[in-house]
Amino acid sequence: YVSVVRLDDGGLACVDSICYHAGGNLGAGDLEDCGDAGPHLVCPQHRFRVRLRDGHALEGGDEADVGARQRVHVAYESAGEVRVRVAADVSRPLASDRFAAARETSW
């Protein structure tokens, strides 16, 4: 599952829909502008934030960047349709990968 988000500038962002932390529905989360860090999706289950441009996560009270946790994909428009090019380089495992083929989710 992937979630495609239209950004304020009209561009598109795409990430795995199932949150790396505990399998929450990241796609149902709020889109939040985090200033210089850019737009983030906020998981509604535990409020973990995922930066849309690179899948980095912000965690904890000080919201420290803990590195890439969520897989990002390329979303674009062609002939009036939204299309997604799923990330081909999966040589570096990410935390969200464990849910990529899950038959059951917590939502």
N, C-alpha and C positions, 0 to 999 in steps of 0.2 A: 504494500500500500504506500502511496505517496500523496503528499498534499502540495498543491500549487497555490501560491499566494500572489495576488496583484499588489505591488508596492505603490506607495504614494506617487512615485515618479513615473508610474505606468508600466514599469518593468515587471518581470515575473521572477519568483523564487520557488524552488522546489526542494523538499526534504522528505525523508522517510516519515510516514504518518505516525508511527508508533514510537513513543518517547523512549529514549535509551535508558532512562532511569528505572522505570517500573512498568512499562508497557501502557502508559496512559495514551489517550487520544490527542496527540499533539496537534493534529489538524483541526480540532475543535477549540484550540486555545486562542487567546487574545494575541493580536499583533501589537507589538510595543516598540516605539522608537526609543532607542537607547543612545541618542546623541551620536558622538563620533564612532561608537561601536556598531551603529547601524540598526536595522530592524531585527527584532527577535520574535519568535513564537514562544508563548508562555504556556506550558503544559497545565491544563486545568486540574490535574490530579494532585500534584505536589508543588506547583508554581516554579518548576525548573525552567530556565530560559535557554533557548537555543538560537544562536546567531545564524541568520538565514544565508549569509554569504559564504560561510565556511563550515557550519555545523558545530562551531565551538560552543561550549556550555558555560553558563554562569551558575555557580552553586554557592550555598552557604550564606551566612549573615553578611559577609563582606562582598558577596557575589564575585568571588575570584574566578577568573577564566581558567578552567581546568583542561583546556584543549579540546580537540575535535572529539565529539561523542556521537553526533548524528550525521548520517550520510546525506550529502546534498547531491542534487541532480540538476541537469540543465533543462529549463522550461523556456519555450519560445512560441511565437505565433507564426503560423504559415497558412496562407489562404483563408484567413478568418478562423482558424482552429488553433487551440492551444495544444501543443505537443510537448512530450517529455522525452529527453534522451537520458536513460538510466545510466548511472555511473558505471563505467566499464572497468575502471581500475579499482579492484577490491583487494589489492595485494596487502594493504594495510588494514587489518580488521578494526572496526569501530564498535562501540558498545551497542549501537542501534541495530547492528547486523543480526544479533541473536533473535530479533523479532521479525526480520525480513521475510521469513518463510513460515512464520508461526500460523498454525491453524486456529488457534484460539487467542484472544486478547482479553485484557481486563475490562474492555468496554464493549 
